[in-house]
Amino acid sequence: METNRQTVILFRTKNTNYTYDTLNDYLFDSEAGNILEAVEFDGFTKFPLSATDIIDEADRYLYEEGYIDEDDYYTGCVTPEEIEVLQKVLDLIAKYHNNGNLLINGRTVHTPIAIFPEDIDYFNSNKELSNRLKEWLREVRKISQNP
């Protein structure tokens, strides 16, 4: 995996969610004309609990603190429809505030580049990145050092 101090750089195609650890891995799989994004981040942030987890946690806390006499008060009261609505709300929070779960101090840096047939041919014949991709990678690393 490409690393720079505490910053990690991942590579992914624009049209899929598949993430590659290195640019080399991507080029082995790539097709000409694909857009590649370098995404740099310093940690994963994910919404911590599902709707059912939140209800279970509420039951546990209230029971252990002596507020309720049974440890499944909410589990018995909340309907499946209400759980579904809560989960949709949580999904929206995760979708729009976690930015696909890739955050860098509250922001994500994307630096896209198109992969040309000559990039793939050069890599396949020489097993190294083309000068164009090497320059792009240098720029990605430079951006990731300067938040």
C-alpha positions in Angstrom: 0.0 0.0 0.0 1.3 3.4 -0.9 2.0 5.3 2.3 3.4 8.7 3.2 3.8 9.4 7.0 0.3 8.8 8.3 -1.4 9.3 5.0 -2.5 6.3 2.9 -3.2 6.6 -0.8 -5.8 4.3 -2.4 -6.7 4.0 -6.0 -10.1 3.3 -7.4 -12.0 3.5 -10.7 -14.6 6.1 -11.1 -17.3 3.7 -12.2 -16.9 1.0 -9.5 -16.5 0.8 -5.7 -13.5 -1.5 -6.0 -10.4 -0.1 -4.4 -6.8 -1.0 -5.3 -4.0 -0.7 -2.8 -1.4 0.3 -5.5 -1.5 1.9 -8.9 0.3 -1.2 -10.2 -2.7 -3.4 -9.1 -5.0 -1.2 -10.9 -3.1 -1.2 -14.2 -3.0 -5.0 -14.2 -6.8 -4.8 -14.2 -7.4 -1.7 -16.2 -9.0 -0.9 -19.5 -8.1 2.0 -21.7 -10.2 5.1 -21.2 -11.1 4.3 -17.6 -10.9 7.2 -15.1 -8.8 6.4 -12.0 -9.1 8.3 -8.8 -6.4 8.6 -6.1 -8.0 9.0 -2.8 -5.9 10.0 0.2 -7.1 9.6 3.7 -5.8 9.2 7.3 -8.5 7.0 8.8 -11.8 5.3 8.2 -14.9 7.0 9.8 -18.0 4.9 9.8 -21.3 5.5 11.5 -21.0 3.4 14.7 -24.3 1.6 15.1 -27.2 0.2 13.2 -30.8 0.9 14.2 -31.1 -2.4 16.1 -27.7 -1.8 17.8 -28.9 1.6 19.0 -32.1 0.1 20.5 -30.1 -2.7 22.1 -27.6 -0.2 23.5 -30.4 1.9 24.9 -32.0 -1.1 26.6 -28.6 -2.1 28.1 -27.8 1.4 29.4 -31.2 2.0 30.9 -31.3 -1.4 32.6 -27.7 -1.2 34.0 -28.4 2.3 35.3 -31.6 1.2 37.0 -34.0 3.3 34.9 -36.0 0.2 33.8 -36.7 -3.2 35.4 -36.3 -5.3 32.2 -33.4 -5.3 29.8 -35.5 -5.4 26.6 -37.9 -2.5 27.1 -37.3 -0.9 23.7 -36.8 -4.2 21.9 -40.4 -5.1 22.9 -41.9 -1.6 22.2 -40.3 -0.6 18.9 -42.0 -1.9 15.8 -40.2 -3.3 12.8 -41.5 -0.4 10.8 -40.0 2.1 13.2 -36.7 0.3 13.1 -36.8 0.5 9.3 -37.4 4.2 9.4 -34.6 4.7 11.8 -32.2 2.7 9.7 -33.1 4.8 6.6 -32.2 7.9 8.6 -28.9 6.4 9.7 -28.1 5.3 6.2 -28.7 8.9 4.9 -26.4 10.3 7.6 -23.7 7.8 6.7 -24.1 8.4 3.0 -24.0 12.2 3.0 -21.7 12.9 6.0 -19.1 10.1 5.7 -18.5 10.7 2.0 -18.3 7.0 1.3 -16.4 6.5 4.6 -13.3 8.2 3.3 -12.5 11.3 5.3 -9.3 13.4 5.7 -9.7 15.7 8.7 -13.3 16.2 7.5 -12.4 16.3 3.8 -11.4 13.9 1.0 -8.9 14.6 -1.8 -9.7 13.1 -5.2 -7.3 13.5 -8.1 -8.6 11.8 -11.2 -6.7 10.8 -14.3 -7.7 9.0 -17.5 -5.8 5.8 -18.3 -4.7 5.7 -21.9 -3.9 2.6 -24.0 -0.3 3.6 -24.1 -0.1 3.7 -20.3 -1.3 0.1 -20.2 1.0 -1.0 -23.0 4.0 0.6 -21.4 3.2 -1.0 -18.0 2.7 -4.4 -19.5 6.0 -4.3 -21.5 8.2 -2.6 -18.9 6.4 -3.5 -15.6 6.7 0.1 -14.5 4.5 3.2 -14.7 4.7 5.6 -17.6 6.3 9.0 -17.0 2.8 10.6 -17.2 1.5 8.4 -14.4 4.7 8.8 -12.4 4.2 12.6 -12.6 0.6 12.2 -11.6 1.5 10.1 -8.6 4.1 12.6 -7.5 1.3 15.3 -7.6 -1.0 13.1 -5.6 1.6 12.6 -2.9 2.4 16.3 -2.9 -1.3 17.1 -2.4 -1.6 14.6 0.4 1.3 16.2 2.3 -0.4 19.6 2.2 -3.9 19.3 3.7 
